[in-house]
Amino acid sequence: MQGFRFKALTPDGQVVEGVEHAISRTQALVALEARSLVPVLVQDAAAEIAPVKTSGHVARREITDTTEQLALLLRAGVALDRALALLAQGASRSLARVLDRIARSVSSGAALSEALAPYTAQFGTTYLGVVRAAERSGAMEASLEMLVVERRRVERLRERLFASLAYPAFLAVAAVAVLAFVLLYVIPQFKSALSDLEIAAGGQASLVFALSDFALHHQTSLLAVAILLLIGALVVMRSAAAADLFFDTAGALPGLKRILEYERTASLTAILGLLLASGADLPSALRHSGDVLRQSRHRRDLADVVRAVRGGTRLSAAFARGEIIAPAAGQMVKVAEESGELADACLRVSSVYQTMLDKALDRMTAVAAPMLLLLVSALIAWMIVAVIGALLSVNEIVL
């Protein structure tokens, strides 16, 4: 028995390193997977695991396009290492370096999954899991084509989410700009008119004038605070703890809770169906599906599902113990288990919930934008009415 030094990902996405003692590298991989770890790199302990340094960012869409071209080249009968070398010639500088190194590893006798392992940060554990399953089943071209379809779905979903949020965000920025204009330029004119008439504003008008004075005297500080809050939000949201807090808060809202449930169900079942169709066993497919889960508590729940399935529990029963997927989707999975068509059923469930997600996003956009406009319009109307009321009081004084 020999030692194999490894790097692997836990269900929570943490990187762990160590040495696994096994008869062969294959047995070491099986042992790591039995511990609910996703192997990233496994090699003889006598060799050093050299970190791979890549310069520049590799766009997700570029990887998807390259994968699609790789599937086409393999369909045409081009050897894997030759196909990778050809793709490197037309890729961006960052991706070309990665593809060139992968091609050299494959040429030296390594499997594609082994060559991809050092680049899990760029390709993702789901990508690696699909390739590893395809190597076992011998359906590399078909698996890559299904992977491309899934990655395109995720890209369209991201674009859809961005489009759904962009319009309300634009309205919010425009509303804040109008509100700032009213406070900084319109209200001071009314205040000046009342001062010229030597009339003291009272009631709601005095509150409006106080807000205007505060904004006028601190406009530079308020702008700086807004910019710092925006930068701070972008920085904080990169941390897992901040992401958990954001999604937990959003999940407590009735409308957003349903949207997050639909998105989680559609994404998880899509990846699970893809991996099962590629030839992965159910526990491995479940582990690699964890990439799409945004919250650490859901990733922990998925790890519990993996352990339950390994212990002999049916997948539908394991899903029913948590809130990873929608209850109705769990019932669909139960029916699929009985018919023996789990992979196809997962893909159908994903399609159904993707459609439901699109409709929910449309409803959210249709409601959020008018509500935002009404809120800001009501606030501005209150200011104007309060000030005009103070001006009308001049007539009462004259009469």
N, C-alpha and C positions, 0 to 999 in steps of 0.2 A: 504493500500500500504506500502510495506517495502523496506528497502534499501539493495542493494547487492553490496558488494565491489568487484571490478574487476581489472584484469590486462589484457591488450589487445595490439595488434600490429596494428599500423597505416599502410596505404598503402606504406609508405616509410620504414617500418621495425622498427620504433621507438616503445618503450614500454611506454604505458600510464597507469595510475592507477586512480581510482576514485570510486564513488558510484553511481549506477544506481537505481532509484526508480521505482519499478514495482510491479505488483500483485504477480507474481511468478518468479522463476528463469528462466523458459522458456521464459516468456515475457521479462525478462532482456536481455537474449541472443538475442532475436529478435530485441530489441531496439538497442543493440550494433552493430549488423550486419547492421541495417538500417543506422548507422552512418559510414559505411565502415570500421569498426573495426573488427579485428579477435580476438575473445575472447580466452584468454589463461587460465584464472582462474576466476570463478564467484562463490561467496558464500555469505552467509548471512553476513551482515555488522557487526553483533554482534560477529562473529568469526574472528580470526586473520588469515591473509594469511601468513603462515610461509614459508620462502624461502627454497627450497629444495637444499641441498648441495650434490653434487656427486663428488667423487674422481676418477681421471683417465679419460682417453679419451675413448669414445665408437666409434668404427669404423663404418663407414656407411655400409660397406659390412656385418658386423656382425648383424646389425639391419635388413638388408635385409634377411639374412639367417634365422634369428629368426622369422621374419614375415612369411616367407615361411613355416617354421615348424609349426607355430601357425595355419596357414590356414589348413595344413594337419591334425593337431590334432582336430580342430573344425569339419572338414569333417568326421573324424572318430567318432564323437559324444562325445568327451571329453569336460567337462565343462570348461568355459573360465578361471575361477580362477585356476582350477587344471592344465590346459594347461600352463598357465603362470608360475605356480610353477615348473612344470616339466622342462620348458625351462630354468628357472633360475639355475637349478642344473648343466646344461652343458654349461652355458655361462661364459664369462670372469668375473673377479671380479667386474669391474665397471658396466657392463650390468646386472649382477646377482643382484646387489643391487637395480637397477632400477626396474627390473622385479619383484623382491620380494615385493617391495613397491606397485607396480601396482596391483599385485595379492591380496595383503591384502586389498587394496581399493575396488577392485571388490568384494571380499568376504564379505566386510561390506555393500554391496548394491549399490556402485557407478557404474555408466556406465563406459565402457572402455574409452570413450572420456574424461570423467571427471578425471579418474585416470591418463590418459596420459597428461592432461593439464599442470601440473607442469614441465614436461619434454619436452616441446616444443623445447628447445634449442638442445636436442639430436635427436628428431624425426622429427622436422620441422612442419610448419603449414599445409603443404599439407597432411602429414600423418594424422594429427589430423582432417583435413577436410574430408578425405576419411572415417575415422572411424565414424565420426559424421553422415555423410550421410548414411553410411551402417547401423547404428543403426536405422535410421528412415525408411529405406527401408526393413530392415530385411535380407539383403543379405551380411552378414559379411564375410563369407568364400570366395564368388566370388569377393568381393571388395578387400580383402586382396591379393588374387591371382593376380588381375589386378595391384594392387599396387606393388607387387613384380616384375612383368613384367616391369613396368615403371622404378622402381629403378634400375633394371638390365640394362635397356636401357641407363639410365644416367651414370651408372658405365662404360659401354662399351664406351660411348661417351667420358668420361674423359680419359680412357685408349687410345682411338683413338687420342685424342688431344695431349696427352703426347707423344705417338709414333710419331705423325706428327712433333712435335717440337723437339723431342730428337735428331733425326739425324742431322737437321741443327745446333742445339746447339752443338753437338759433333764436327761437322765440324768447327764451329766458334772457339771453344776452341782449336782444333788442329791447325787451321790457325793462331791464335794468338800465340800459342807456336812456330810454325815455324818462324813467323815473329820476335818474340823475339830472337830466336836462330840466325837468320840472323843478326839482329842488334847488338847483344851482343857478338857474336863470329866470324861470317864470315866477316862482314864489317871491324872490327878492324884489321884483318889479312891483308886485302887489304891496309888499311891505313898505317899499319906498313911497308909494302913493298914499298909504295910510299915515305914514310919518309926516308927509307934507301937509296933510289935513289935521295933524296933531290929534289923531284918534288912536287910543290904545286898544289893541286887539285883545279880546278875551275868549274864554272857552276853547273850542276846538281850533280856532284860528291861531291862538297863541302857541298851541302844541305844534301846528304845522310850521309856524315861523321858527320855533326852536329847532325843529328837525332840519329846516333849511339852513339856519345859522351853523348848526353843528357840521353839516355836510360841506358848507362853504369854507369854514375855517379849518377843516381837517381833510380836505379832498385829496391832498398828496398822501397823507397817512393812510386813508381808506384805500386808495389805489394800490399802495405798497402792500397793505395787509391782504388785499384780494389776490395780488400776484403771488405772495408768499403762501397763501392758503392753497392756491392752485398747484404750485410747485410741490408743496408738502404733501398734498393728496396724491400726486403722481409718484412721489418717492415712497410714501407709506404703503400704497397699494401694491408695491412690488413684494412686500413681505407677506408670508403666509398667514400670520396672525391678523394683519389688517384685512386681508381678503376674507378670512373667516368671519371677522366682525361685520364686514360689509354685507356678505351674503346672508349671515344670520339675521341682520337687521332687515334686509330686503325680504327675506323669507317670512318675516313676521307680518308683512303687509298682505292682505287677502289677494289682490290682483297679481302682485309680483311673485307670491308664493306659488301660484299655479303656473306661471310662466317658467319659473326655475324648475319646477317639477317636470314640465313638458320637455324642457331642454335637456335635463339630466336623463330622462327616460329615453328620448330619441337618440342621444349621443351614445349612451352606454349600450343600448341594445344594438345599435348599428355596429359598434366596434366588436361587440361579442359575436354577432352574426358573421362579421367579416373573418374573425379569427377562427371560428368554428368551421366556416366554409373553406378556409385555407388548410385545414387539417389539424389544428391545435386541439389538444384535449381540453375538457371543460375547465378544470382548475387553472391551467396555464392561460386560457382565454380570459378568464375572470381577472387574473392578476394583471395582465397587460391592458385590460379595459379601464383600469384605474386612472389612466392618464386624463380622461375626460372629466373626472370628478373634481370640482373646484374647492370643496370644503374638506378639511382634514377629518371631520367626524364621519363623512360619507366614505372616505377612503378607509377609515377604520372599520366601518360597517361592512365594506366590501371584503376586507381581510377576514372578518368573521364569517362571511358567506363562503369564502374559499375554504376555510377550515371546516365549516359544516359540510360542504360538498365532498371534501376529502374523507370526512367521517361517515359518508353514506347518506347524508340528507339530500332530498331532492332540491333542485335549484329553486323551484317555486316556493317551497316551504322555507328555504333559507332567506329568500327575498322578502317573504311576508313578515319576518322578524324585525325588519328595519324600514327605513323610508327612502331607500335608494331609488326605486322606481315607483311609478304610480300603481295603486292597487289593481286597477283594471289591466294594466300591462302584466302584472304578476299572474293574473288569471289566464291571460293568453299564453304565457310561458308554461303554465300548468297543463293546458290543453296540448301544447306542442310536445311536451315531454311524453305524454301518453301516446301521441301519434308518431314519435320518433323523428320529427322534422324541426328540431330546435333551431338550427342555423337559419333556415328559411323563415321560420316564425319570428325570430328576432329581427330580421331585416324588414319583415312586414310591419311589425310593431313599431320599428323606428320610422317607417314611412308614414304610418298613421299619426304618430305623435309629432312628427315634423310638420304635417299639415295642420294639426291642432295648434302647434306653436306659432305658425305663421298667422293664423286667424287671431290668436290671442295678442300677438304683437300689433296687428292692425287695429284691434279694438283699443289697446292701450294708447297707441298714437292718436287715434281719433278722439279719445277722451282727454288725454293729458294736455294737448295743445289748447283746446278751448278753455279748459279749466284754468290754465296758466294765464291766458289772455283775460279771462273774467276776473281773476284775482288781482292782477296788476291794474286793470281798468278800474276796478272798484276802489283800489287804493288811491289812484290818481284822481278819480272823481270825488272821493272824500276830501282830498286836499283842496281841489278847486271849489267845491261847494262851501267848505269851511271859510275859505278866503273871500269868496263872493258874498257870503253871508255877512262877513265883517264890513265889506264895502257897502252893502245895502243898508247897513245900520246908519250910514252917513245920511241917507235920505230921511230916516226917522228923526235924526238929531236936528236936521234943517227944518223939518216940518214942526 
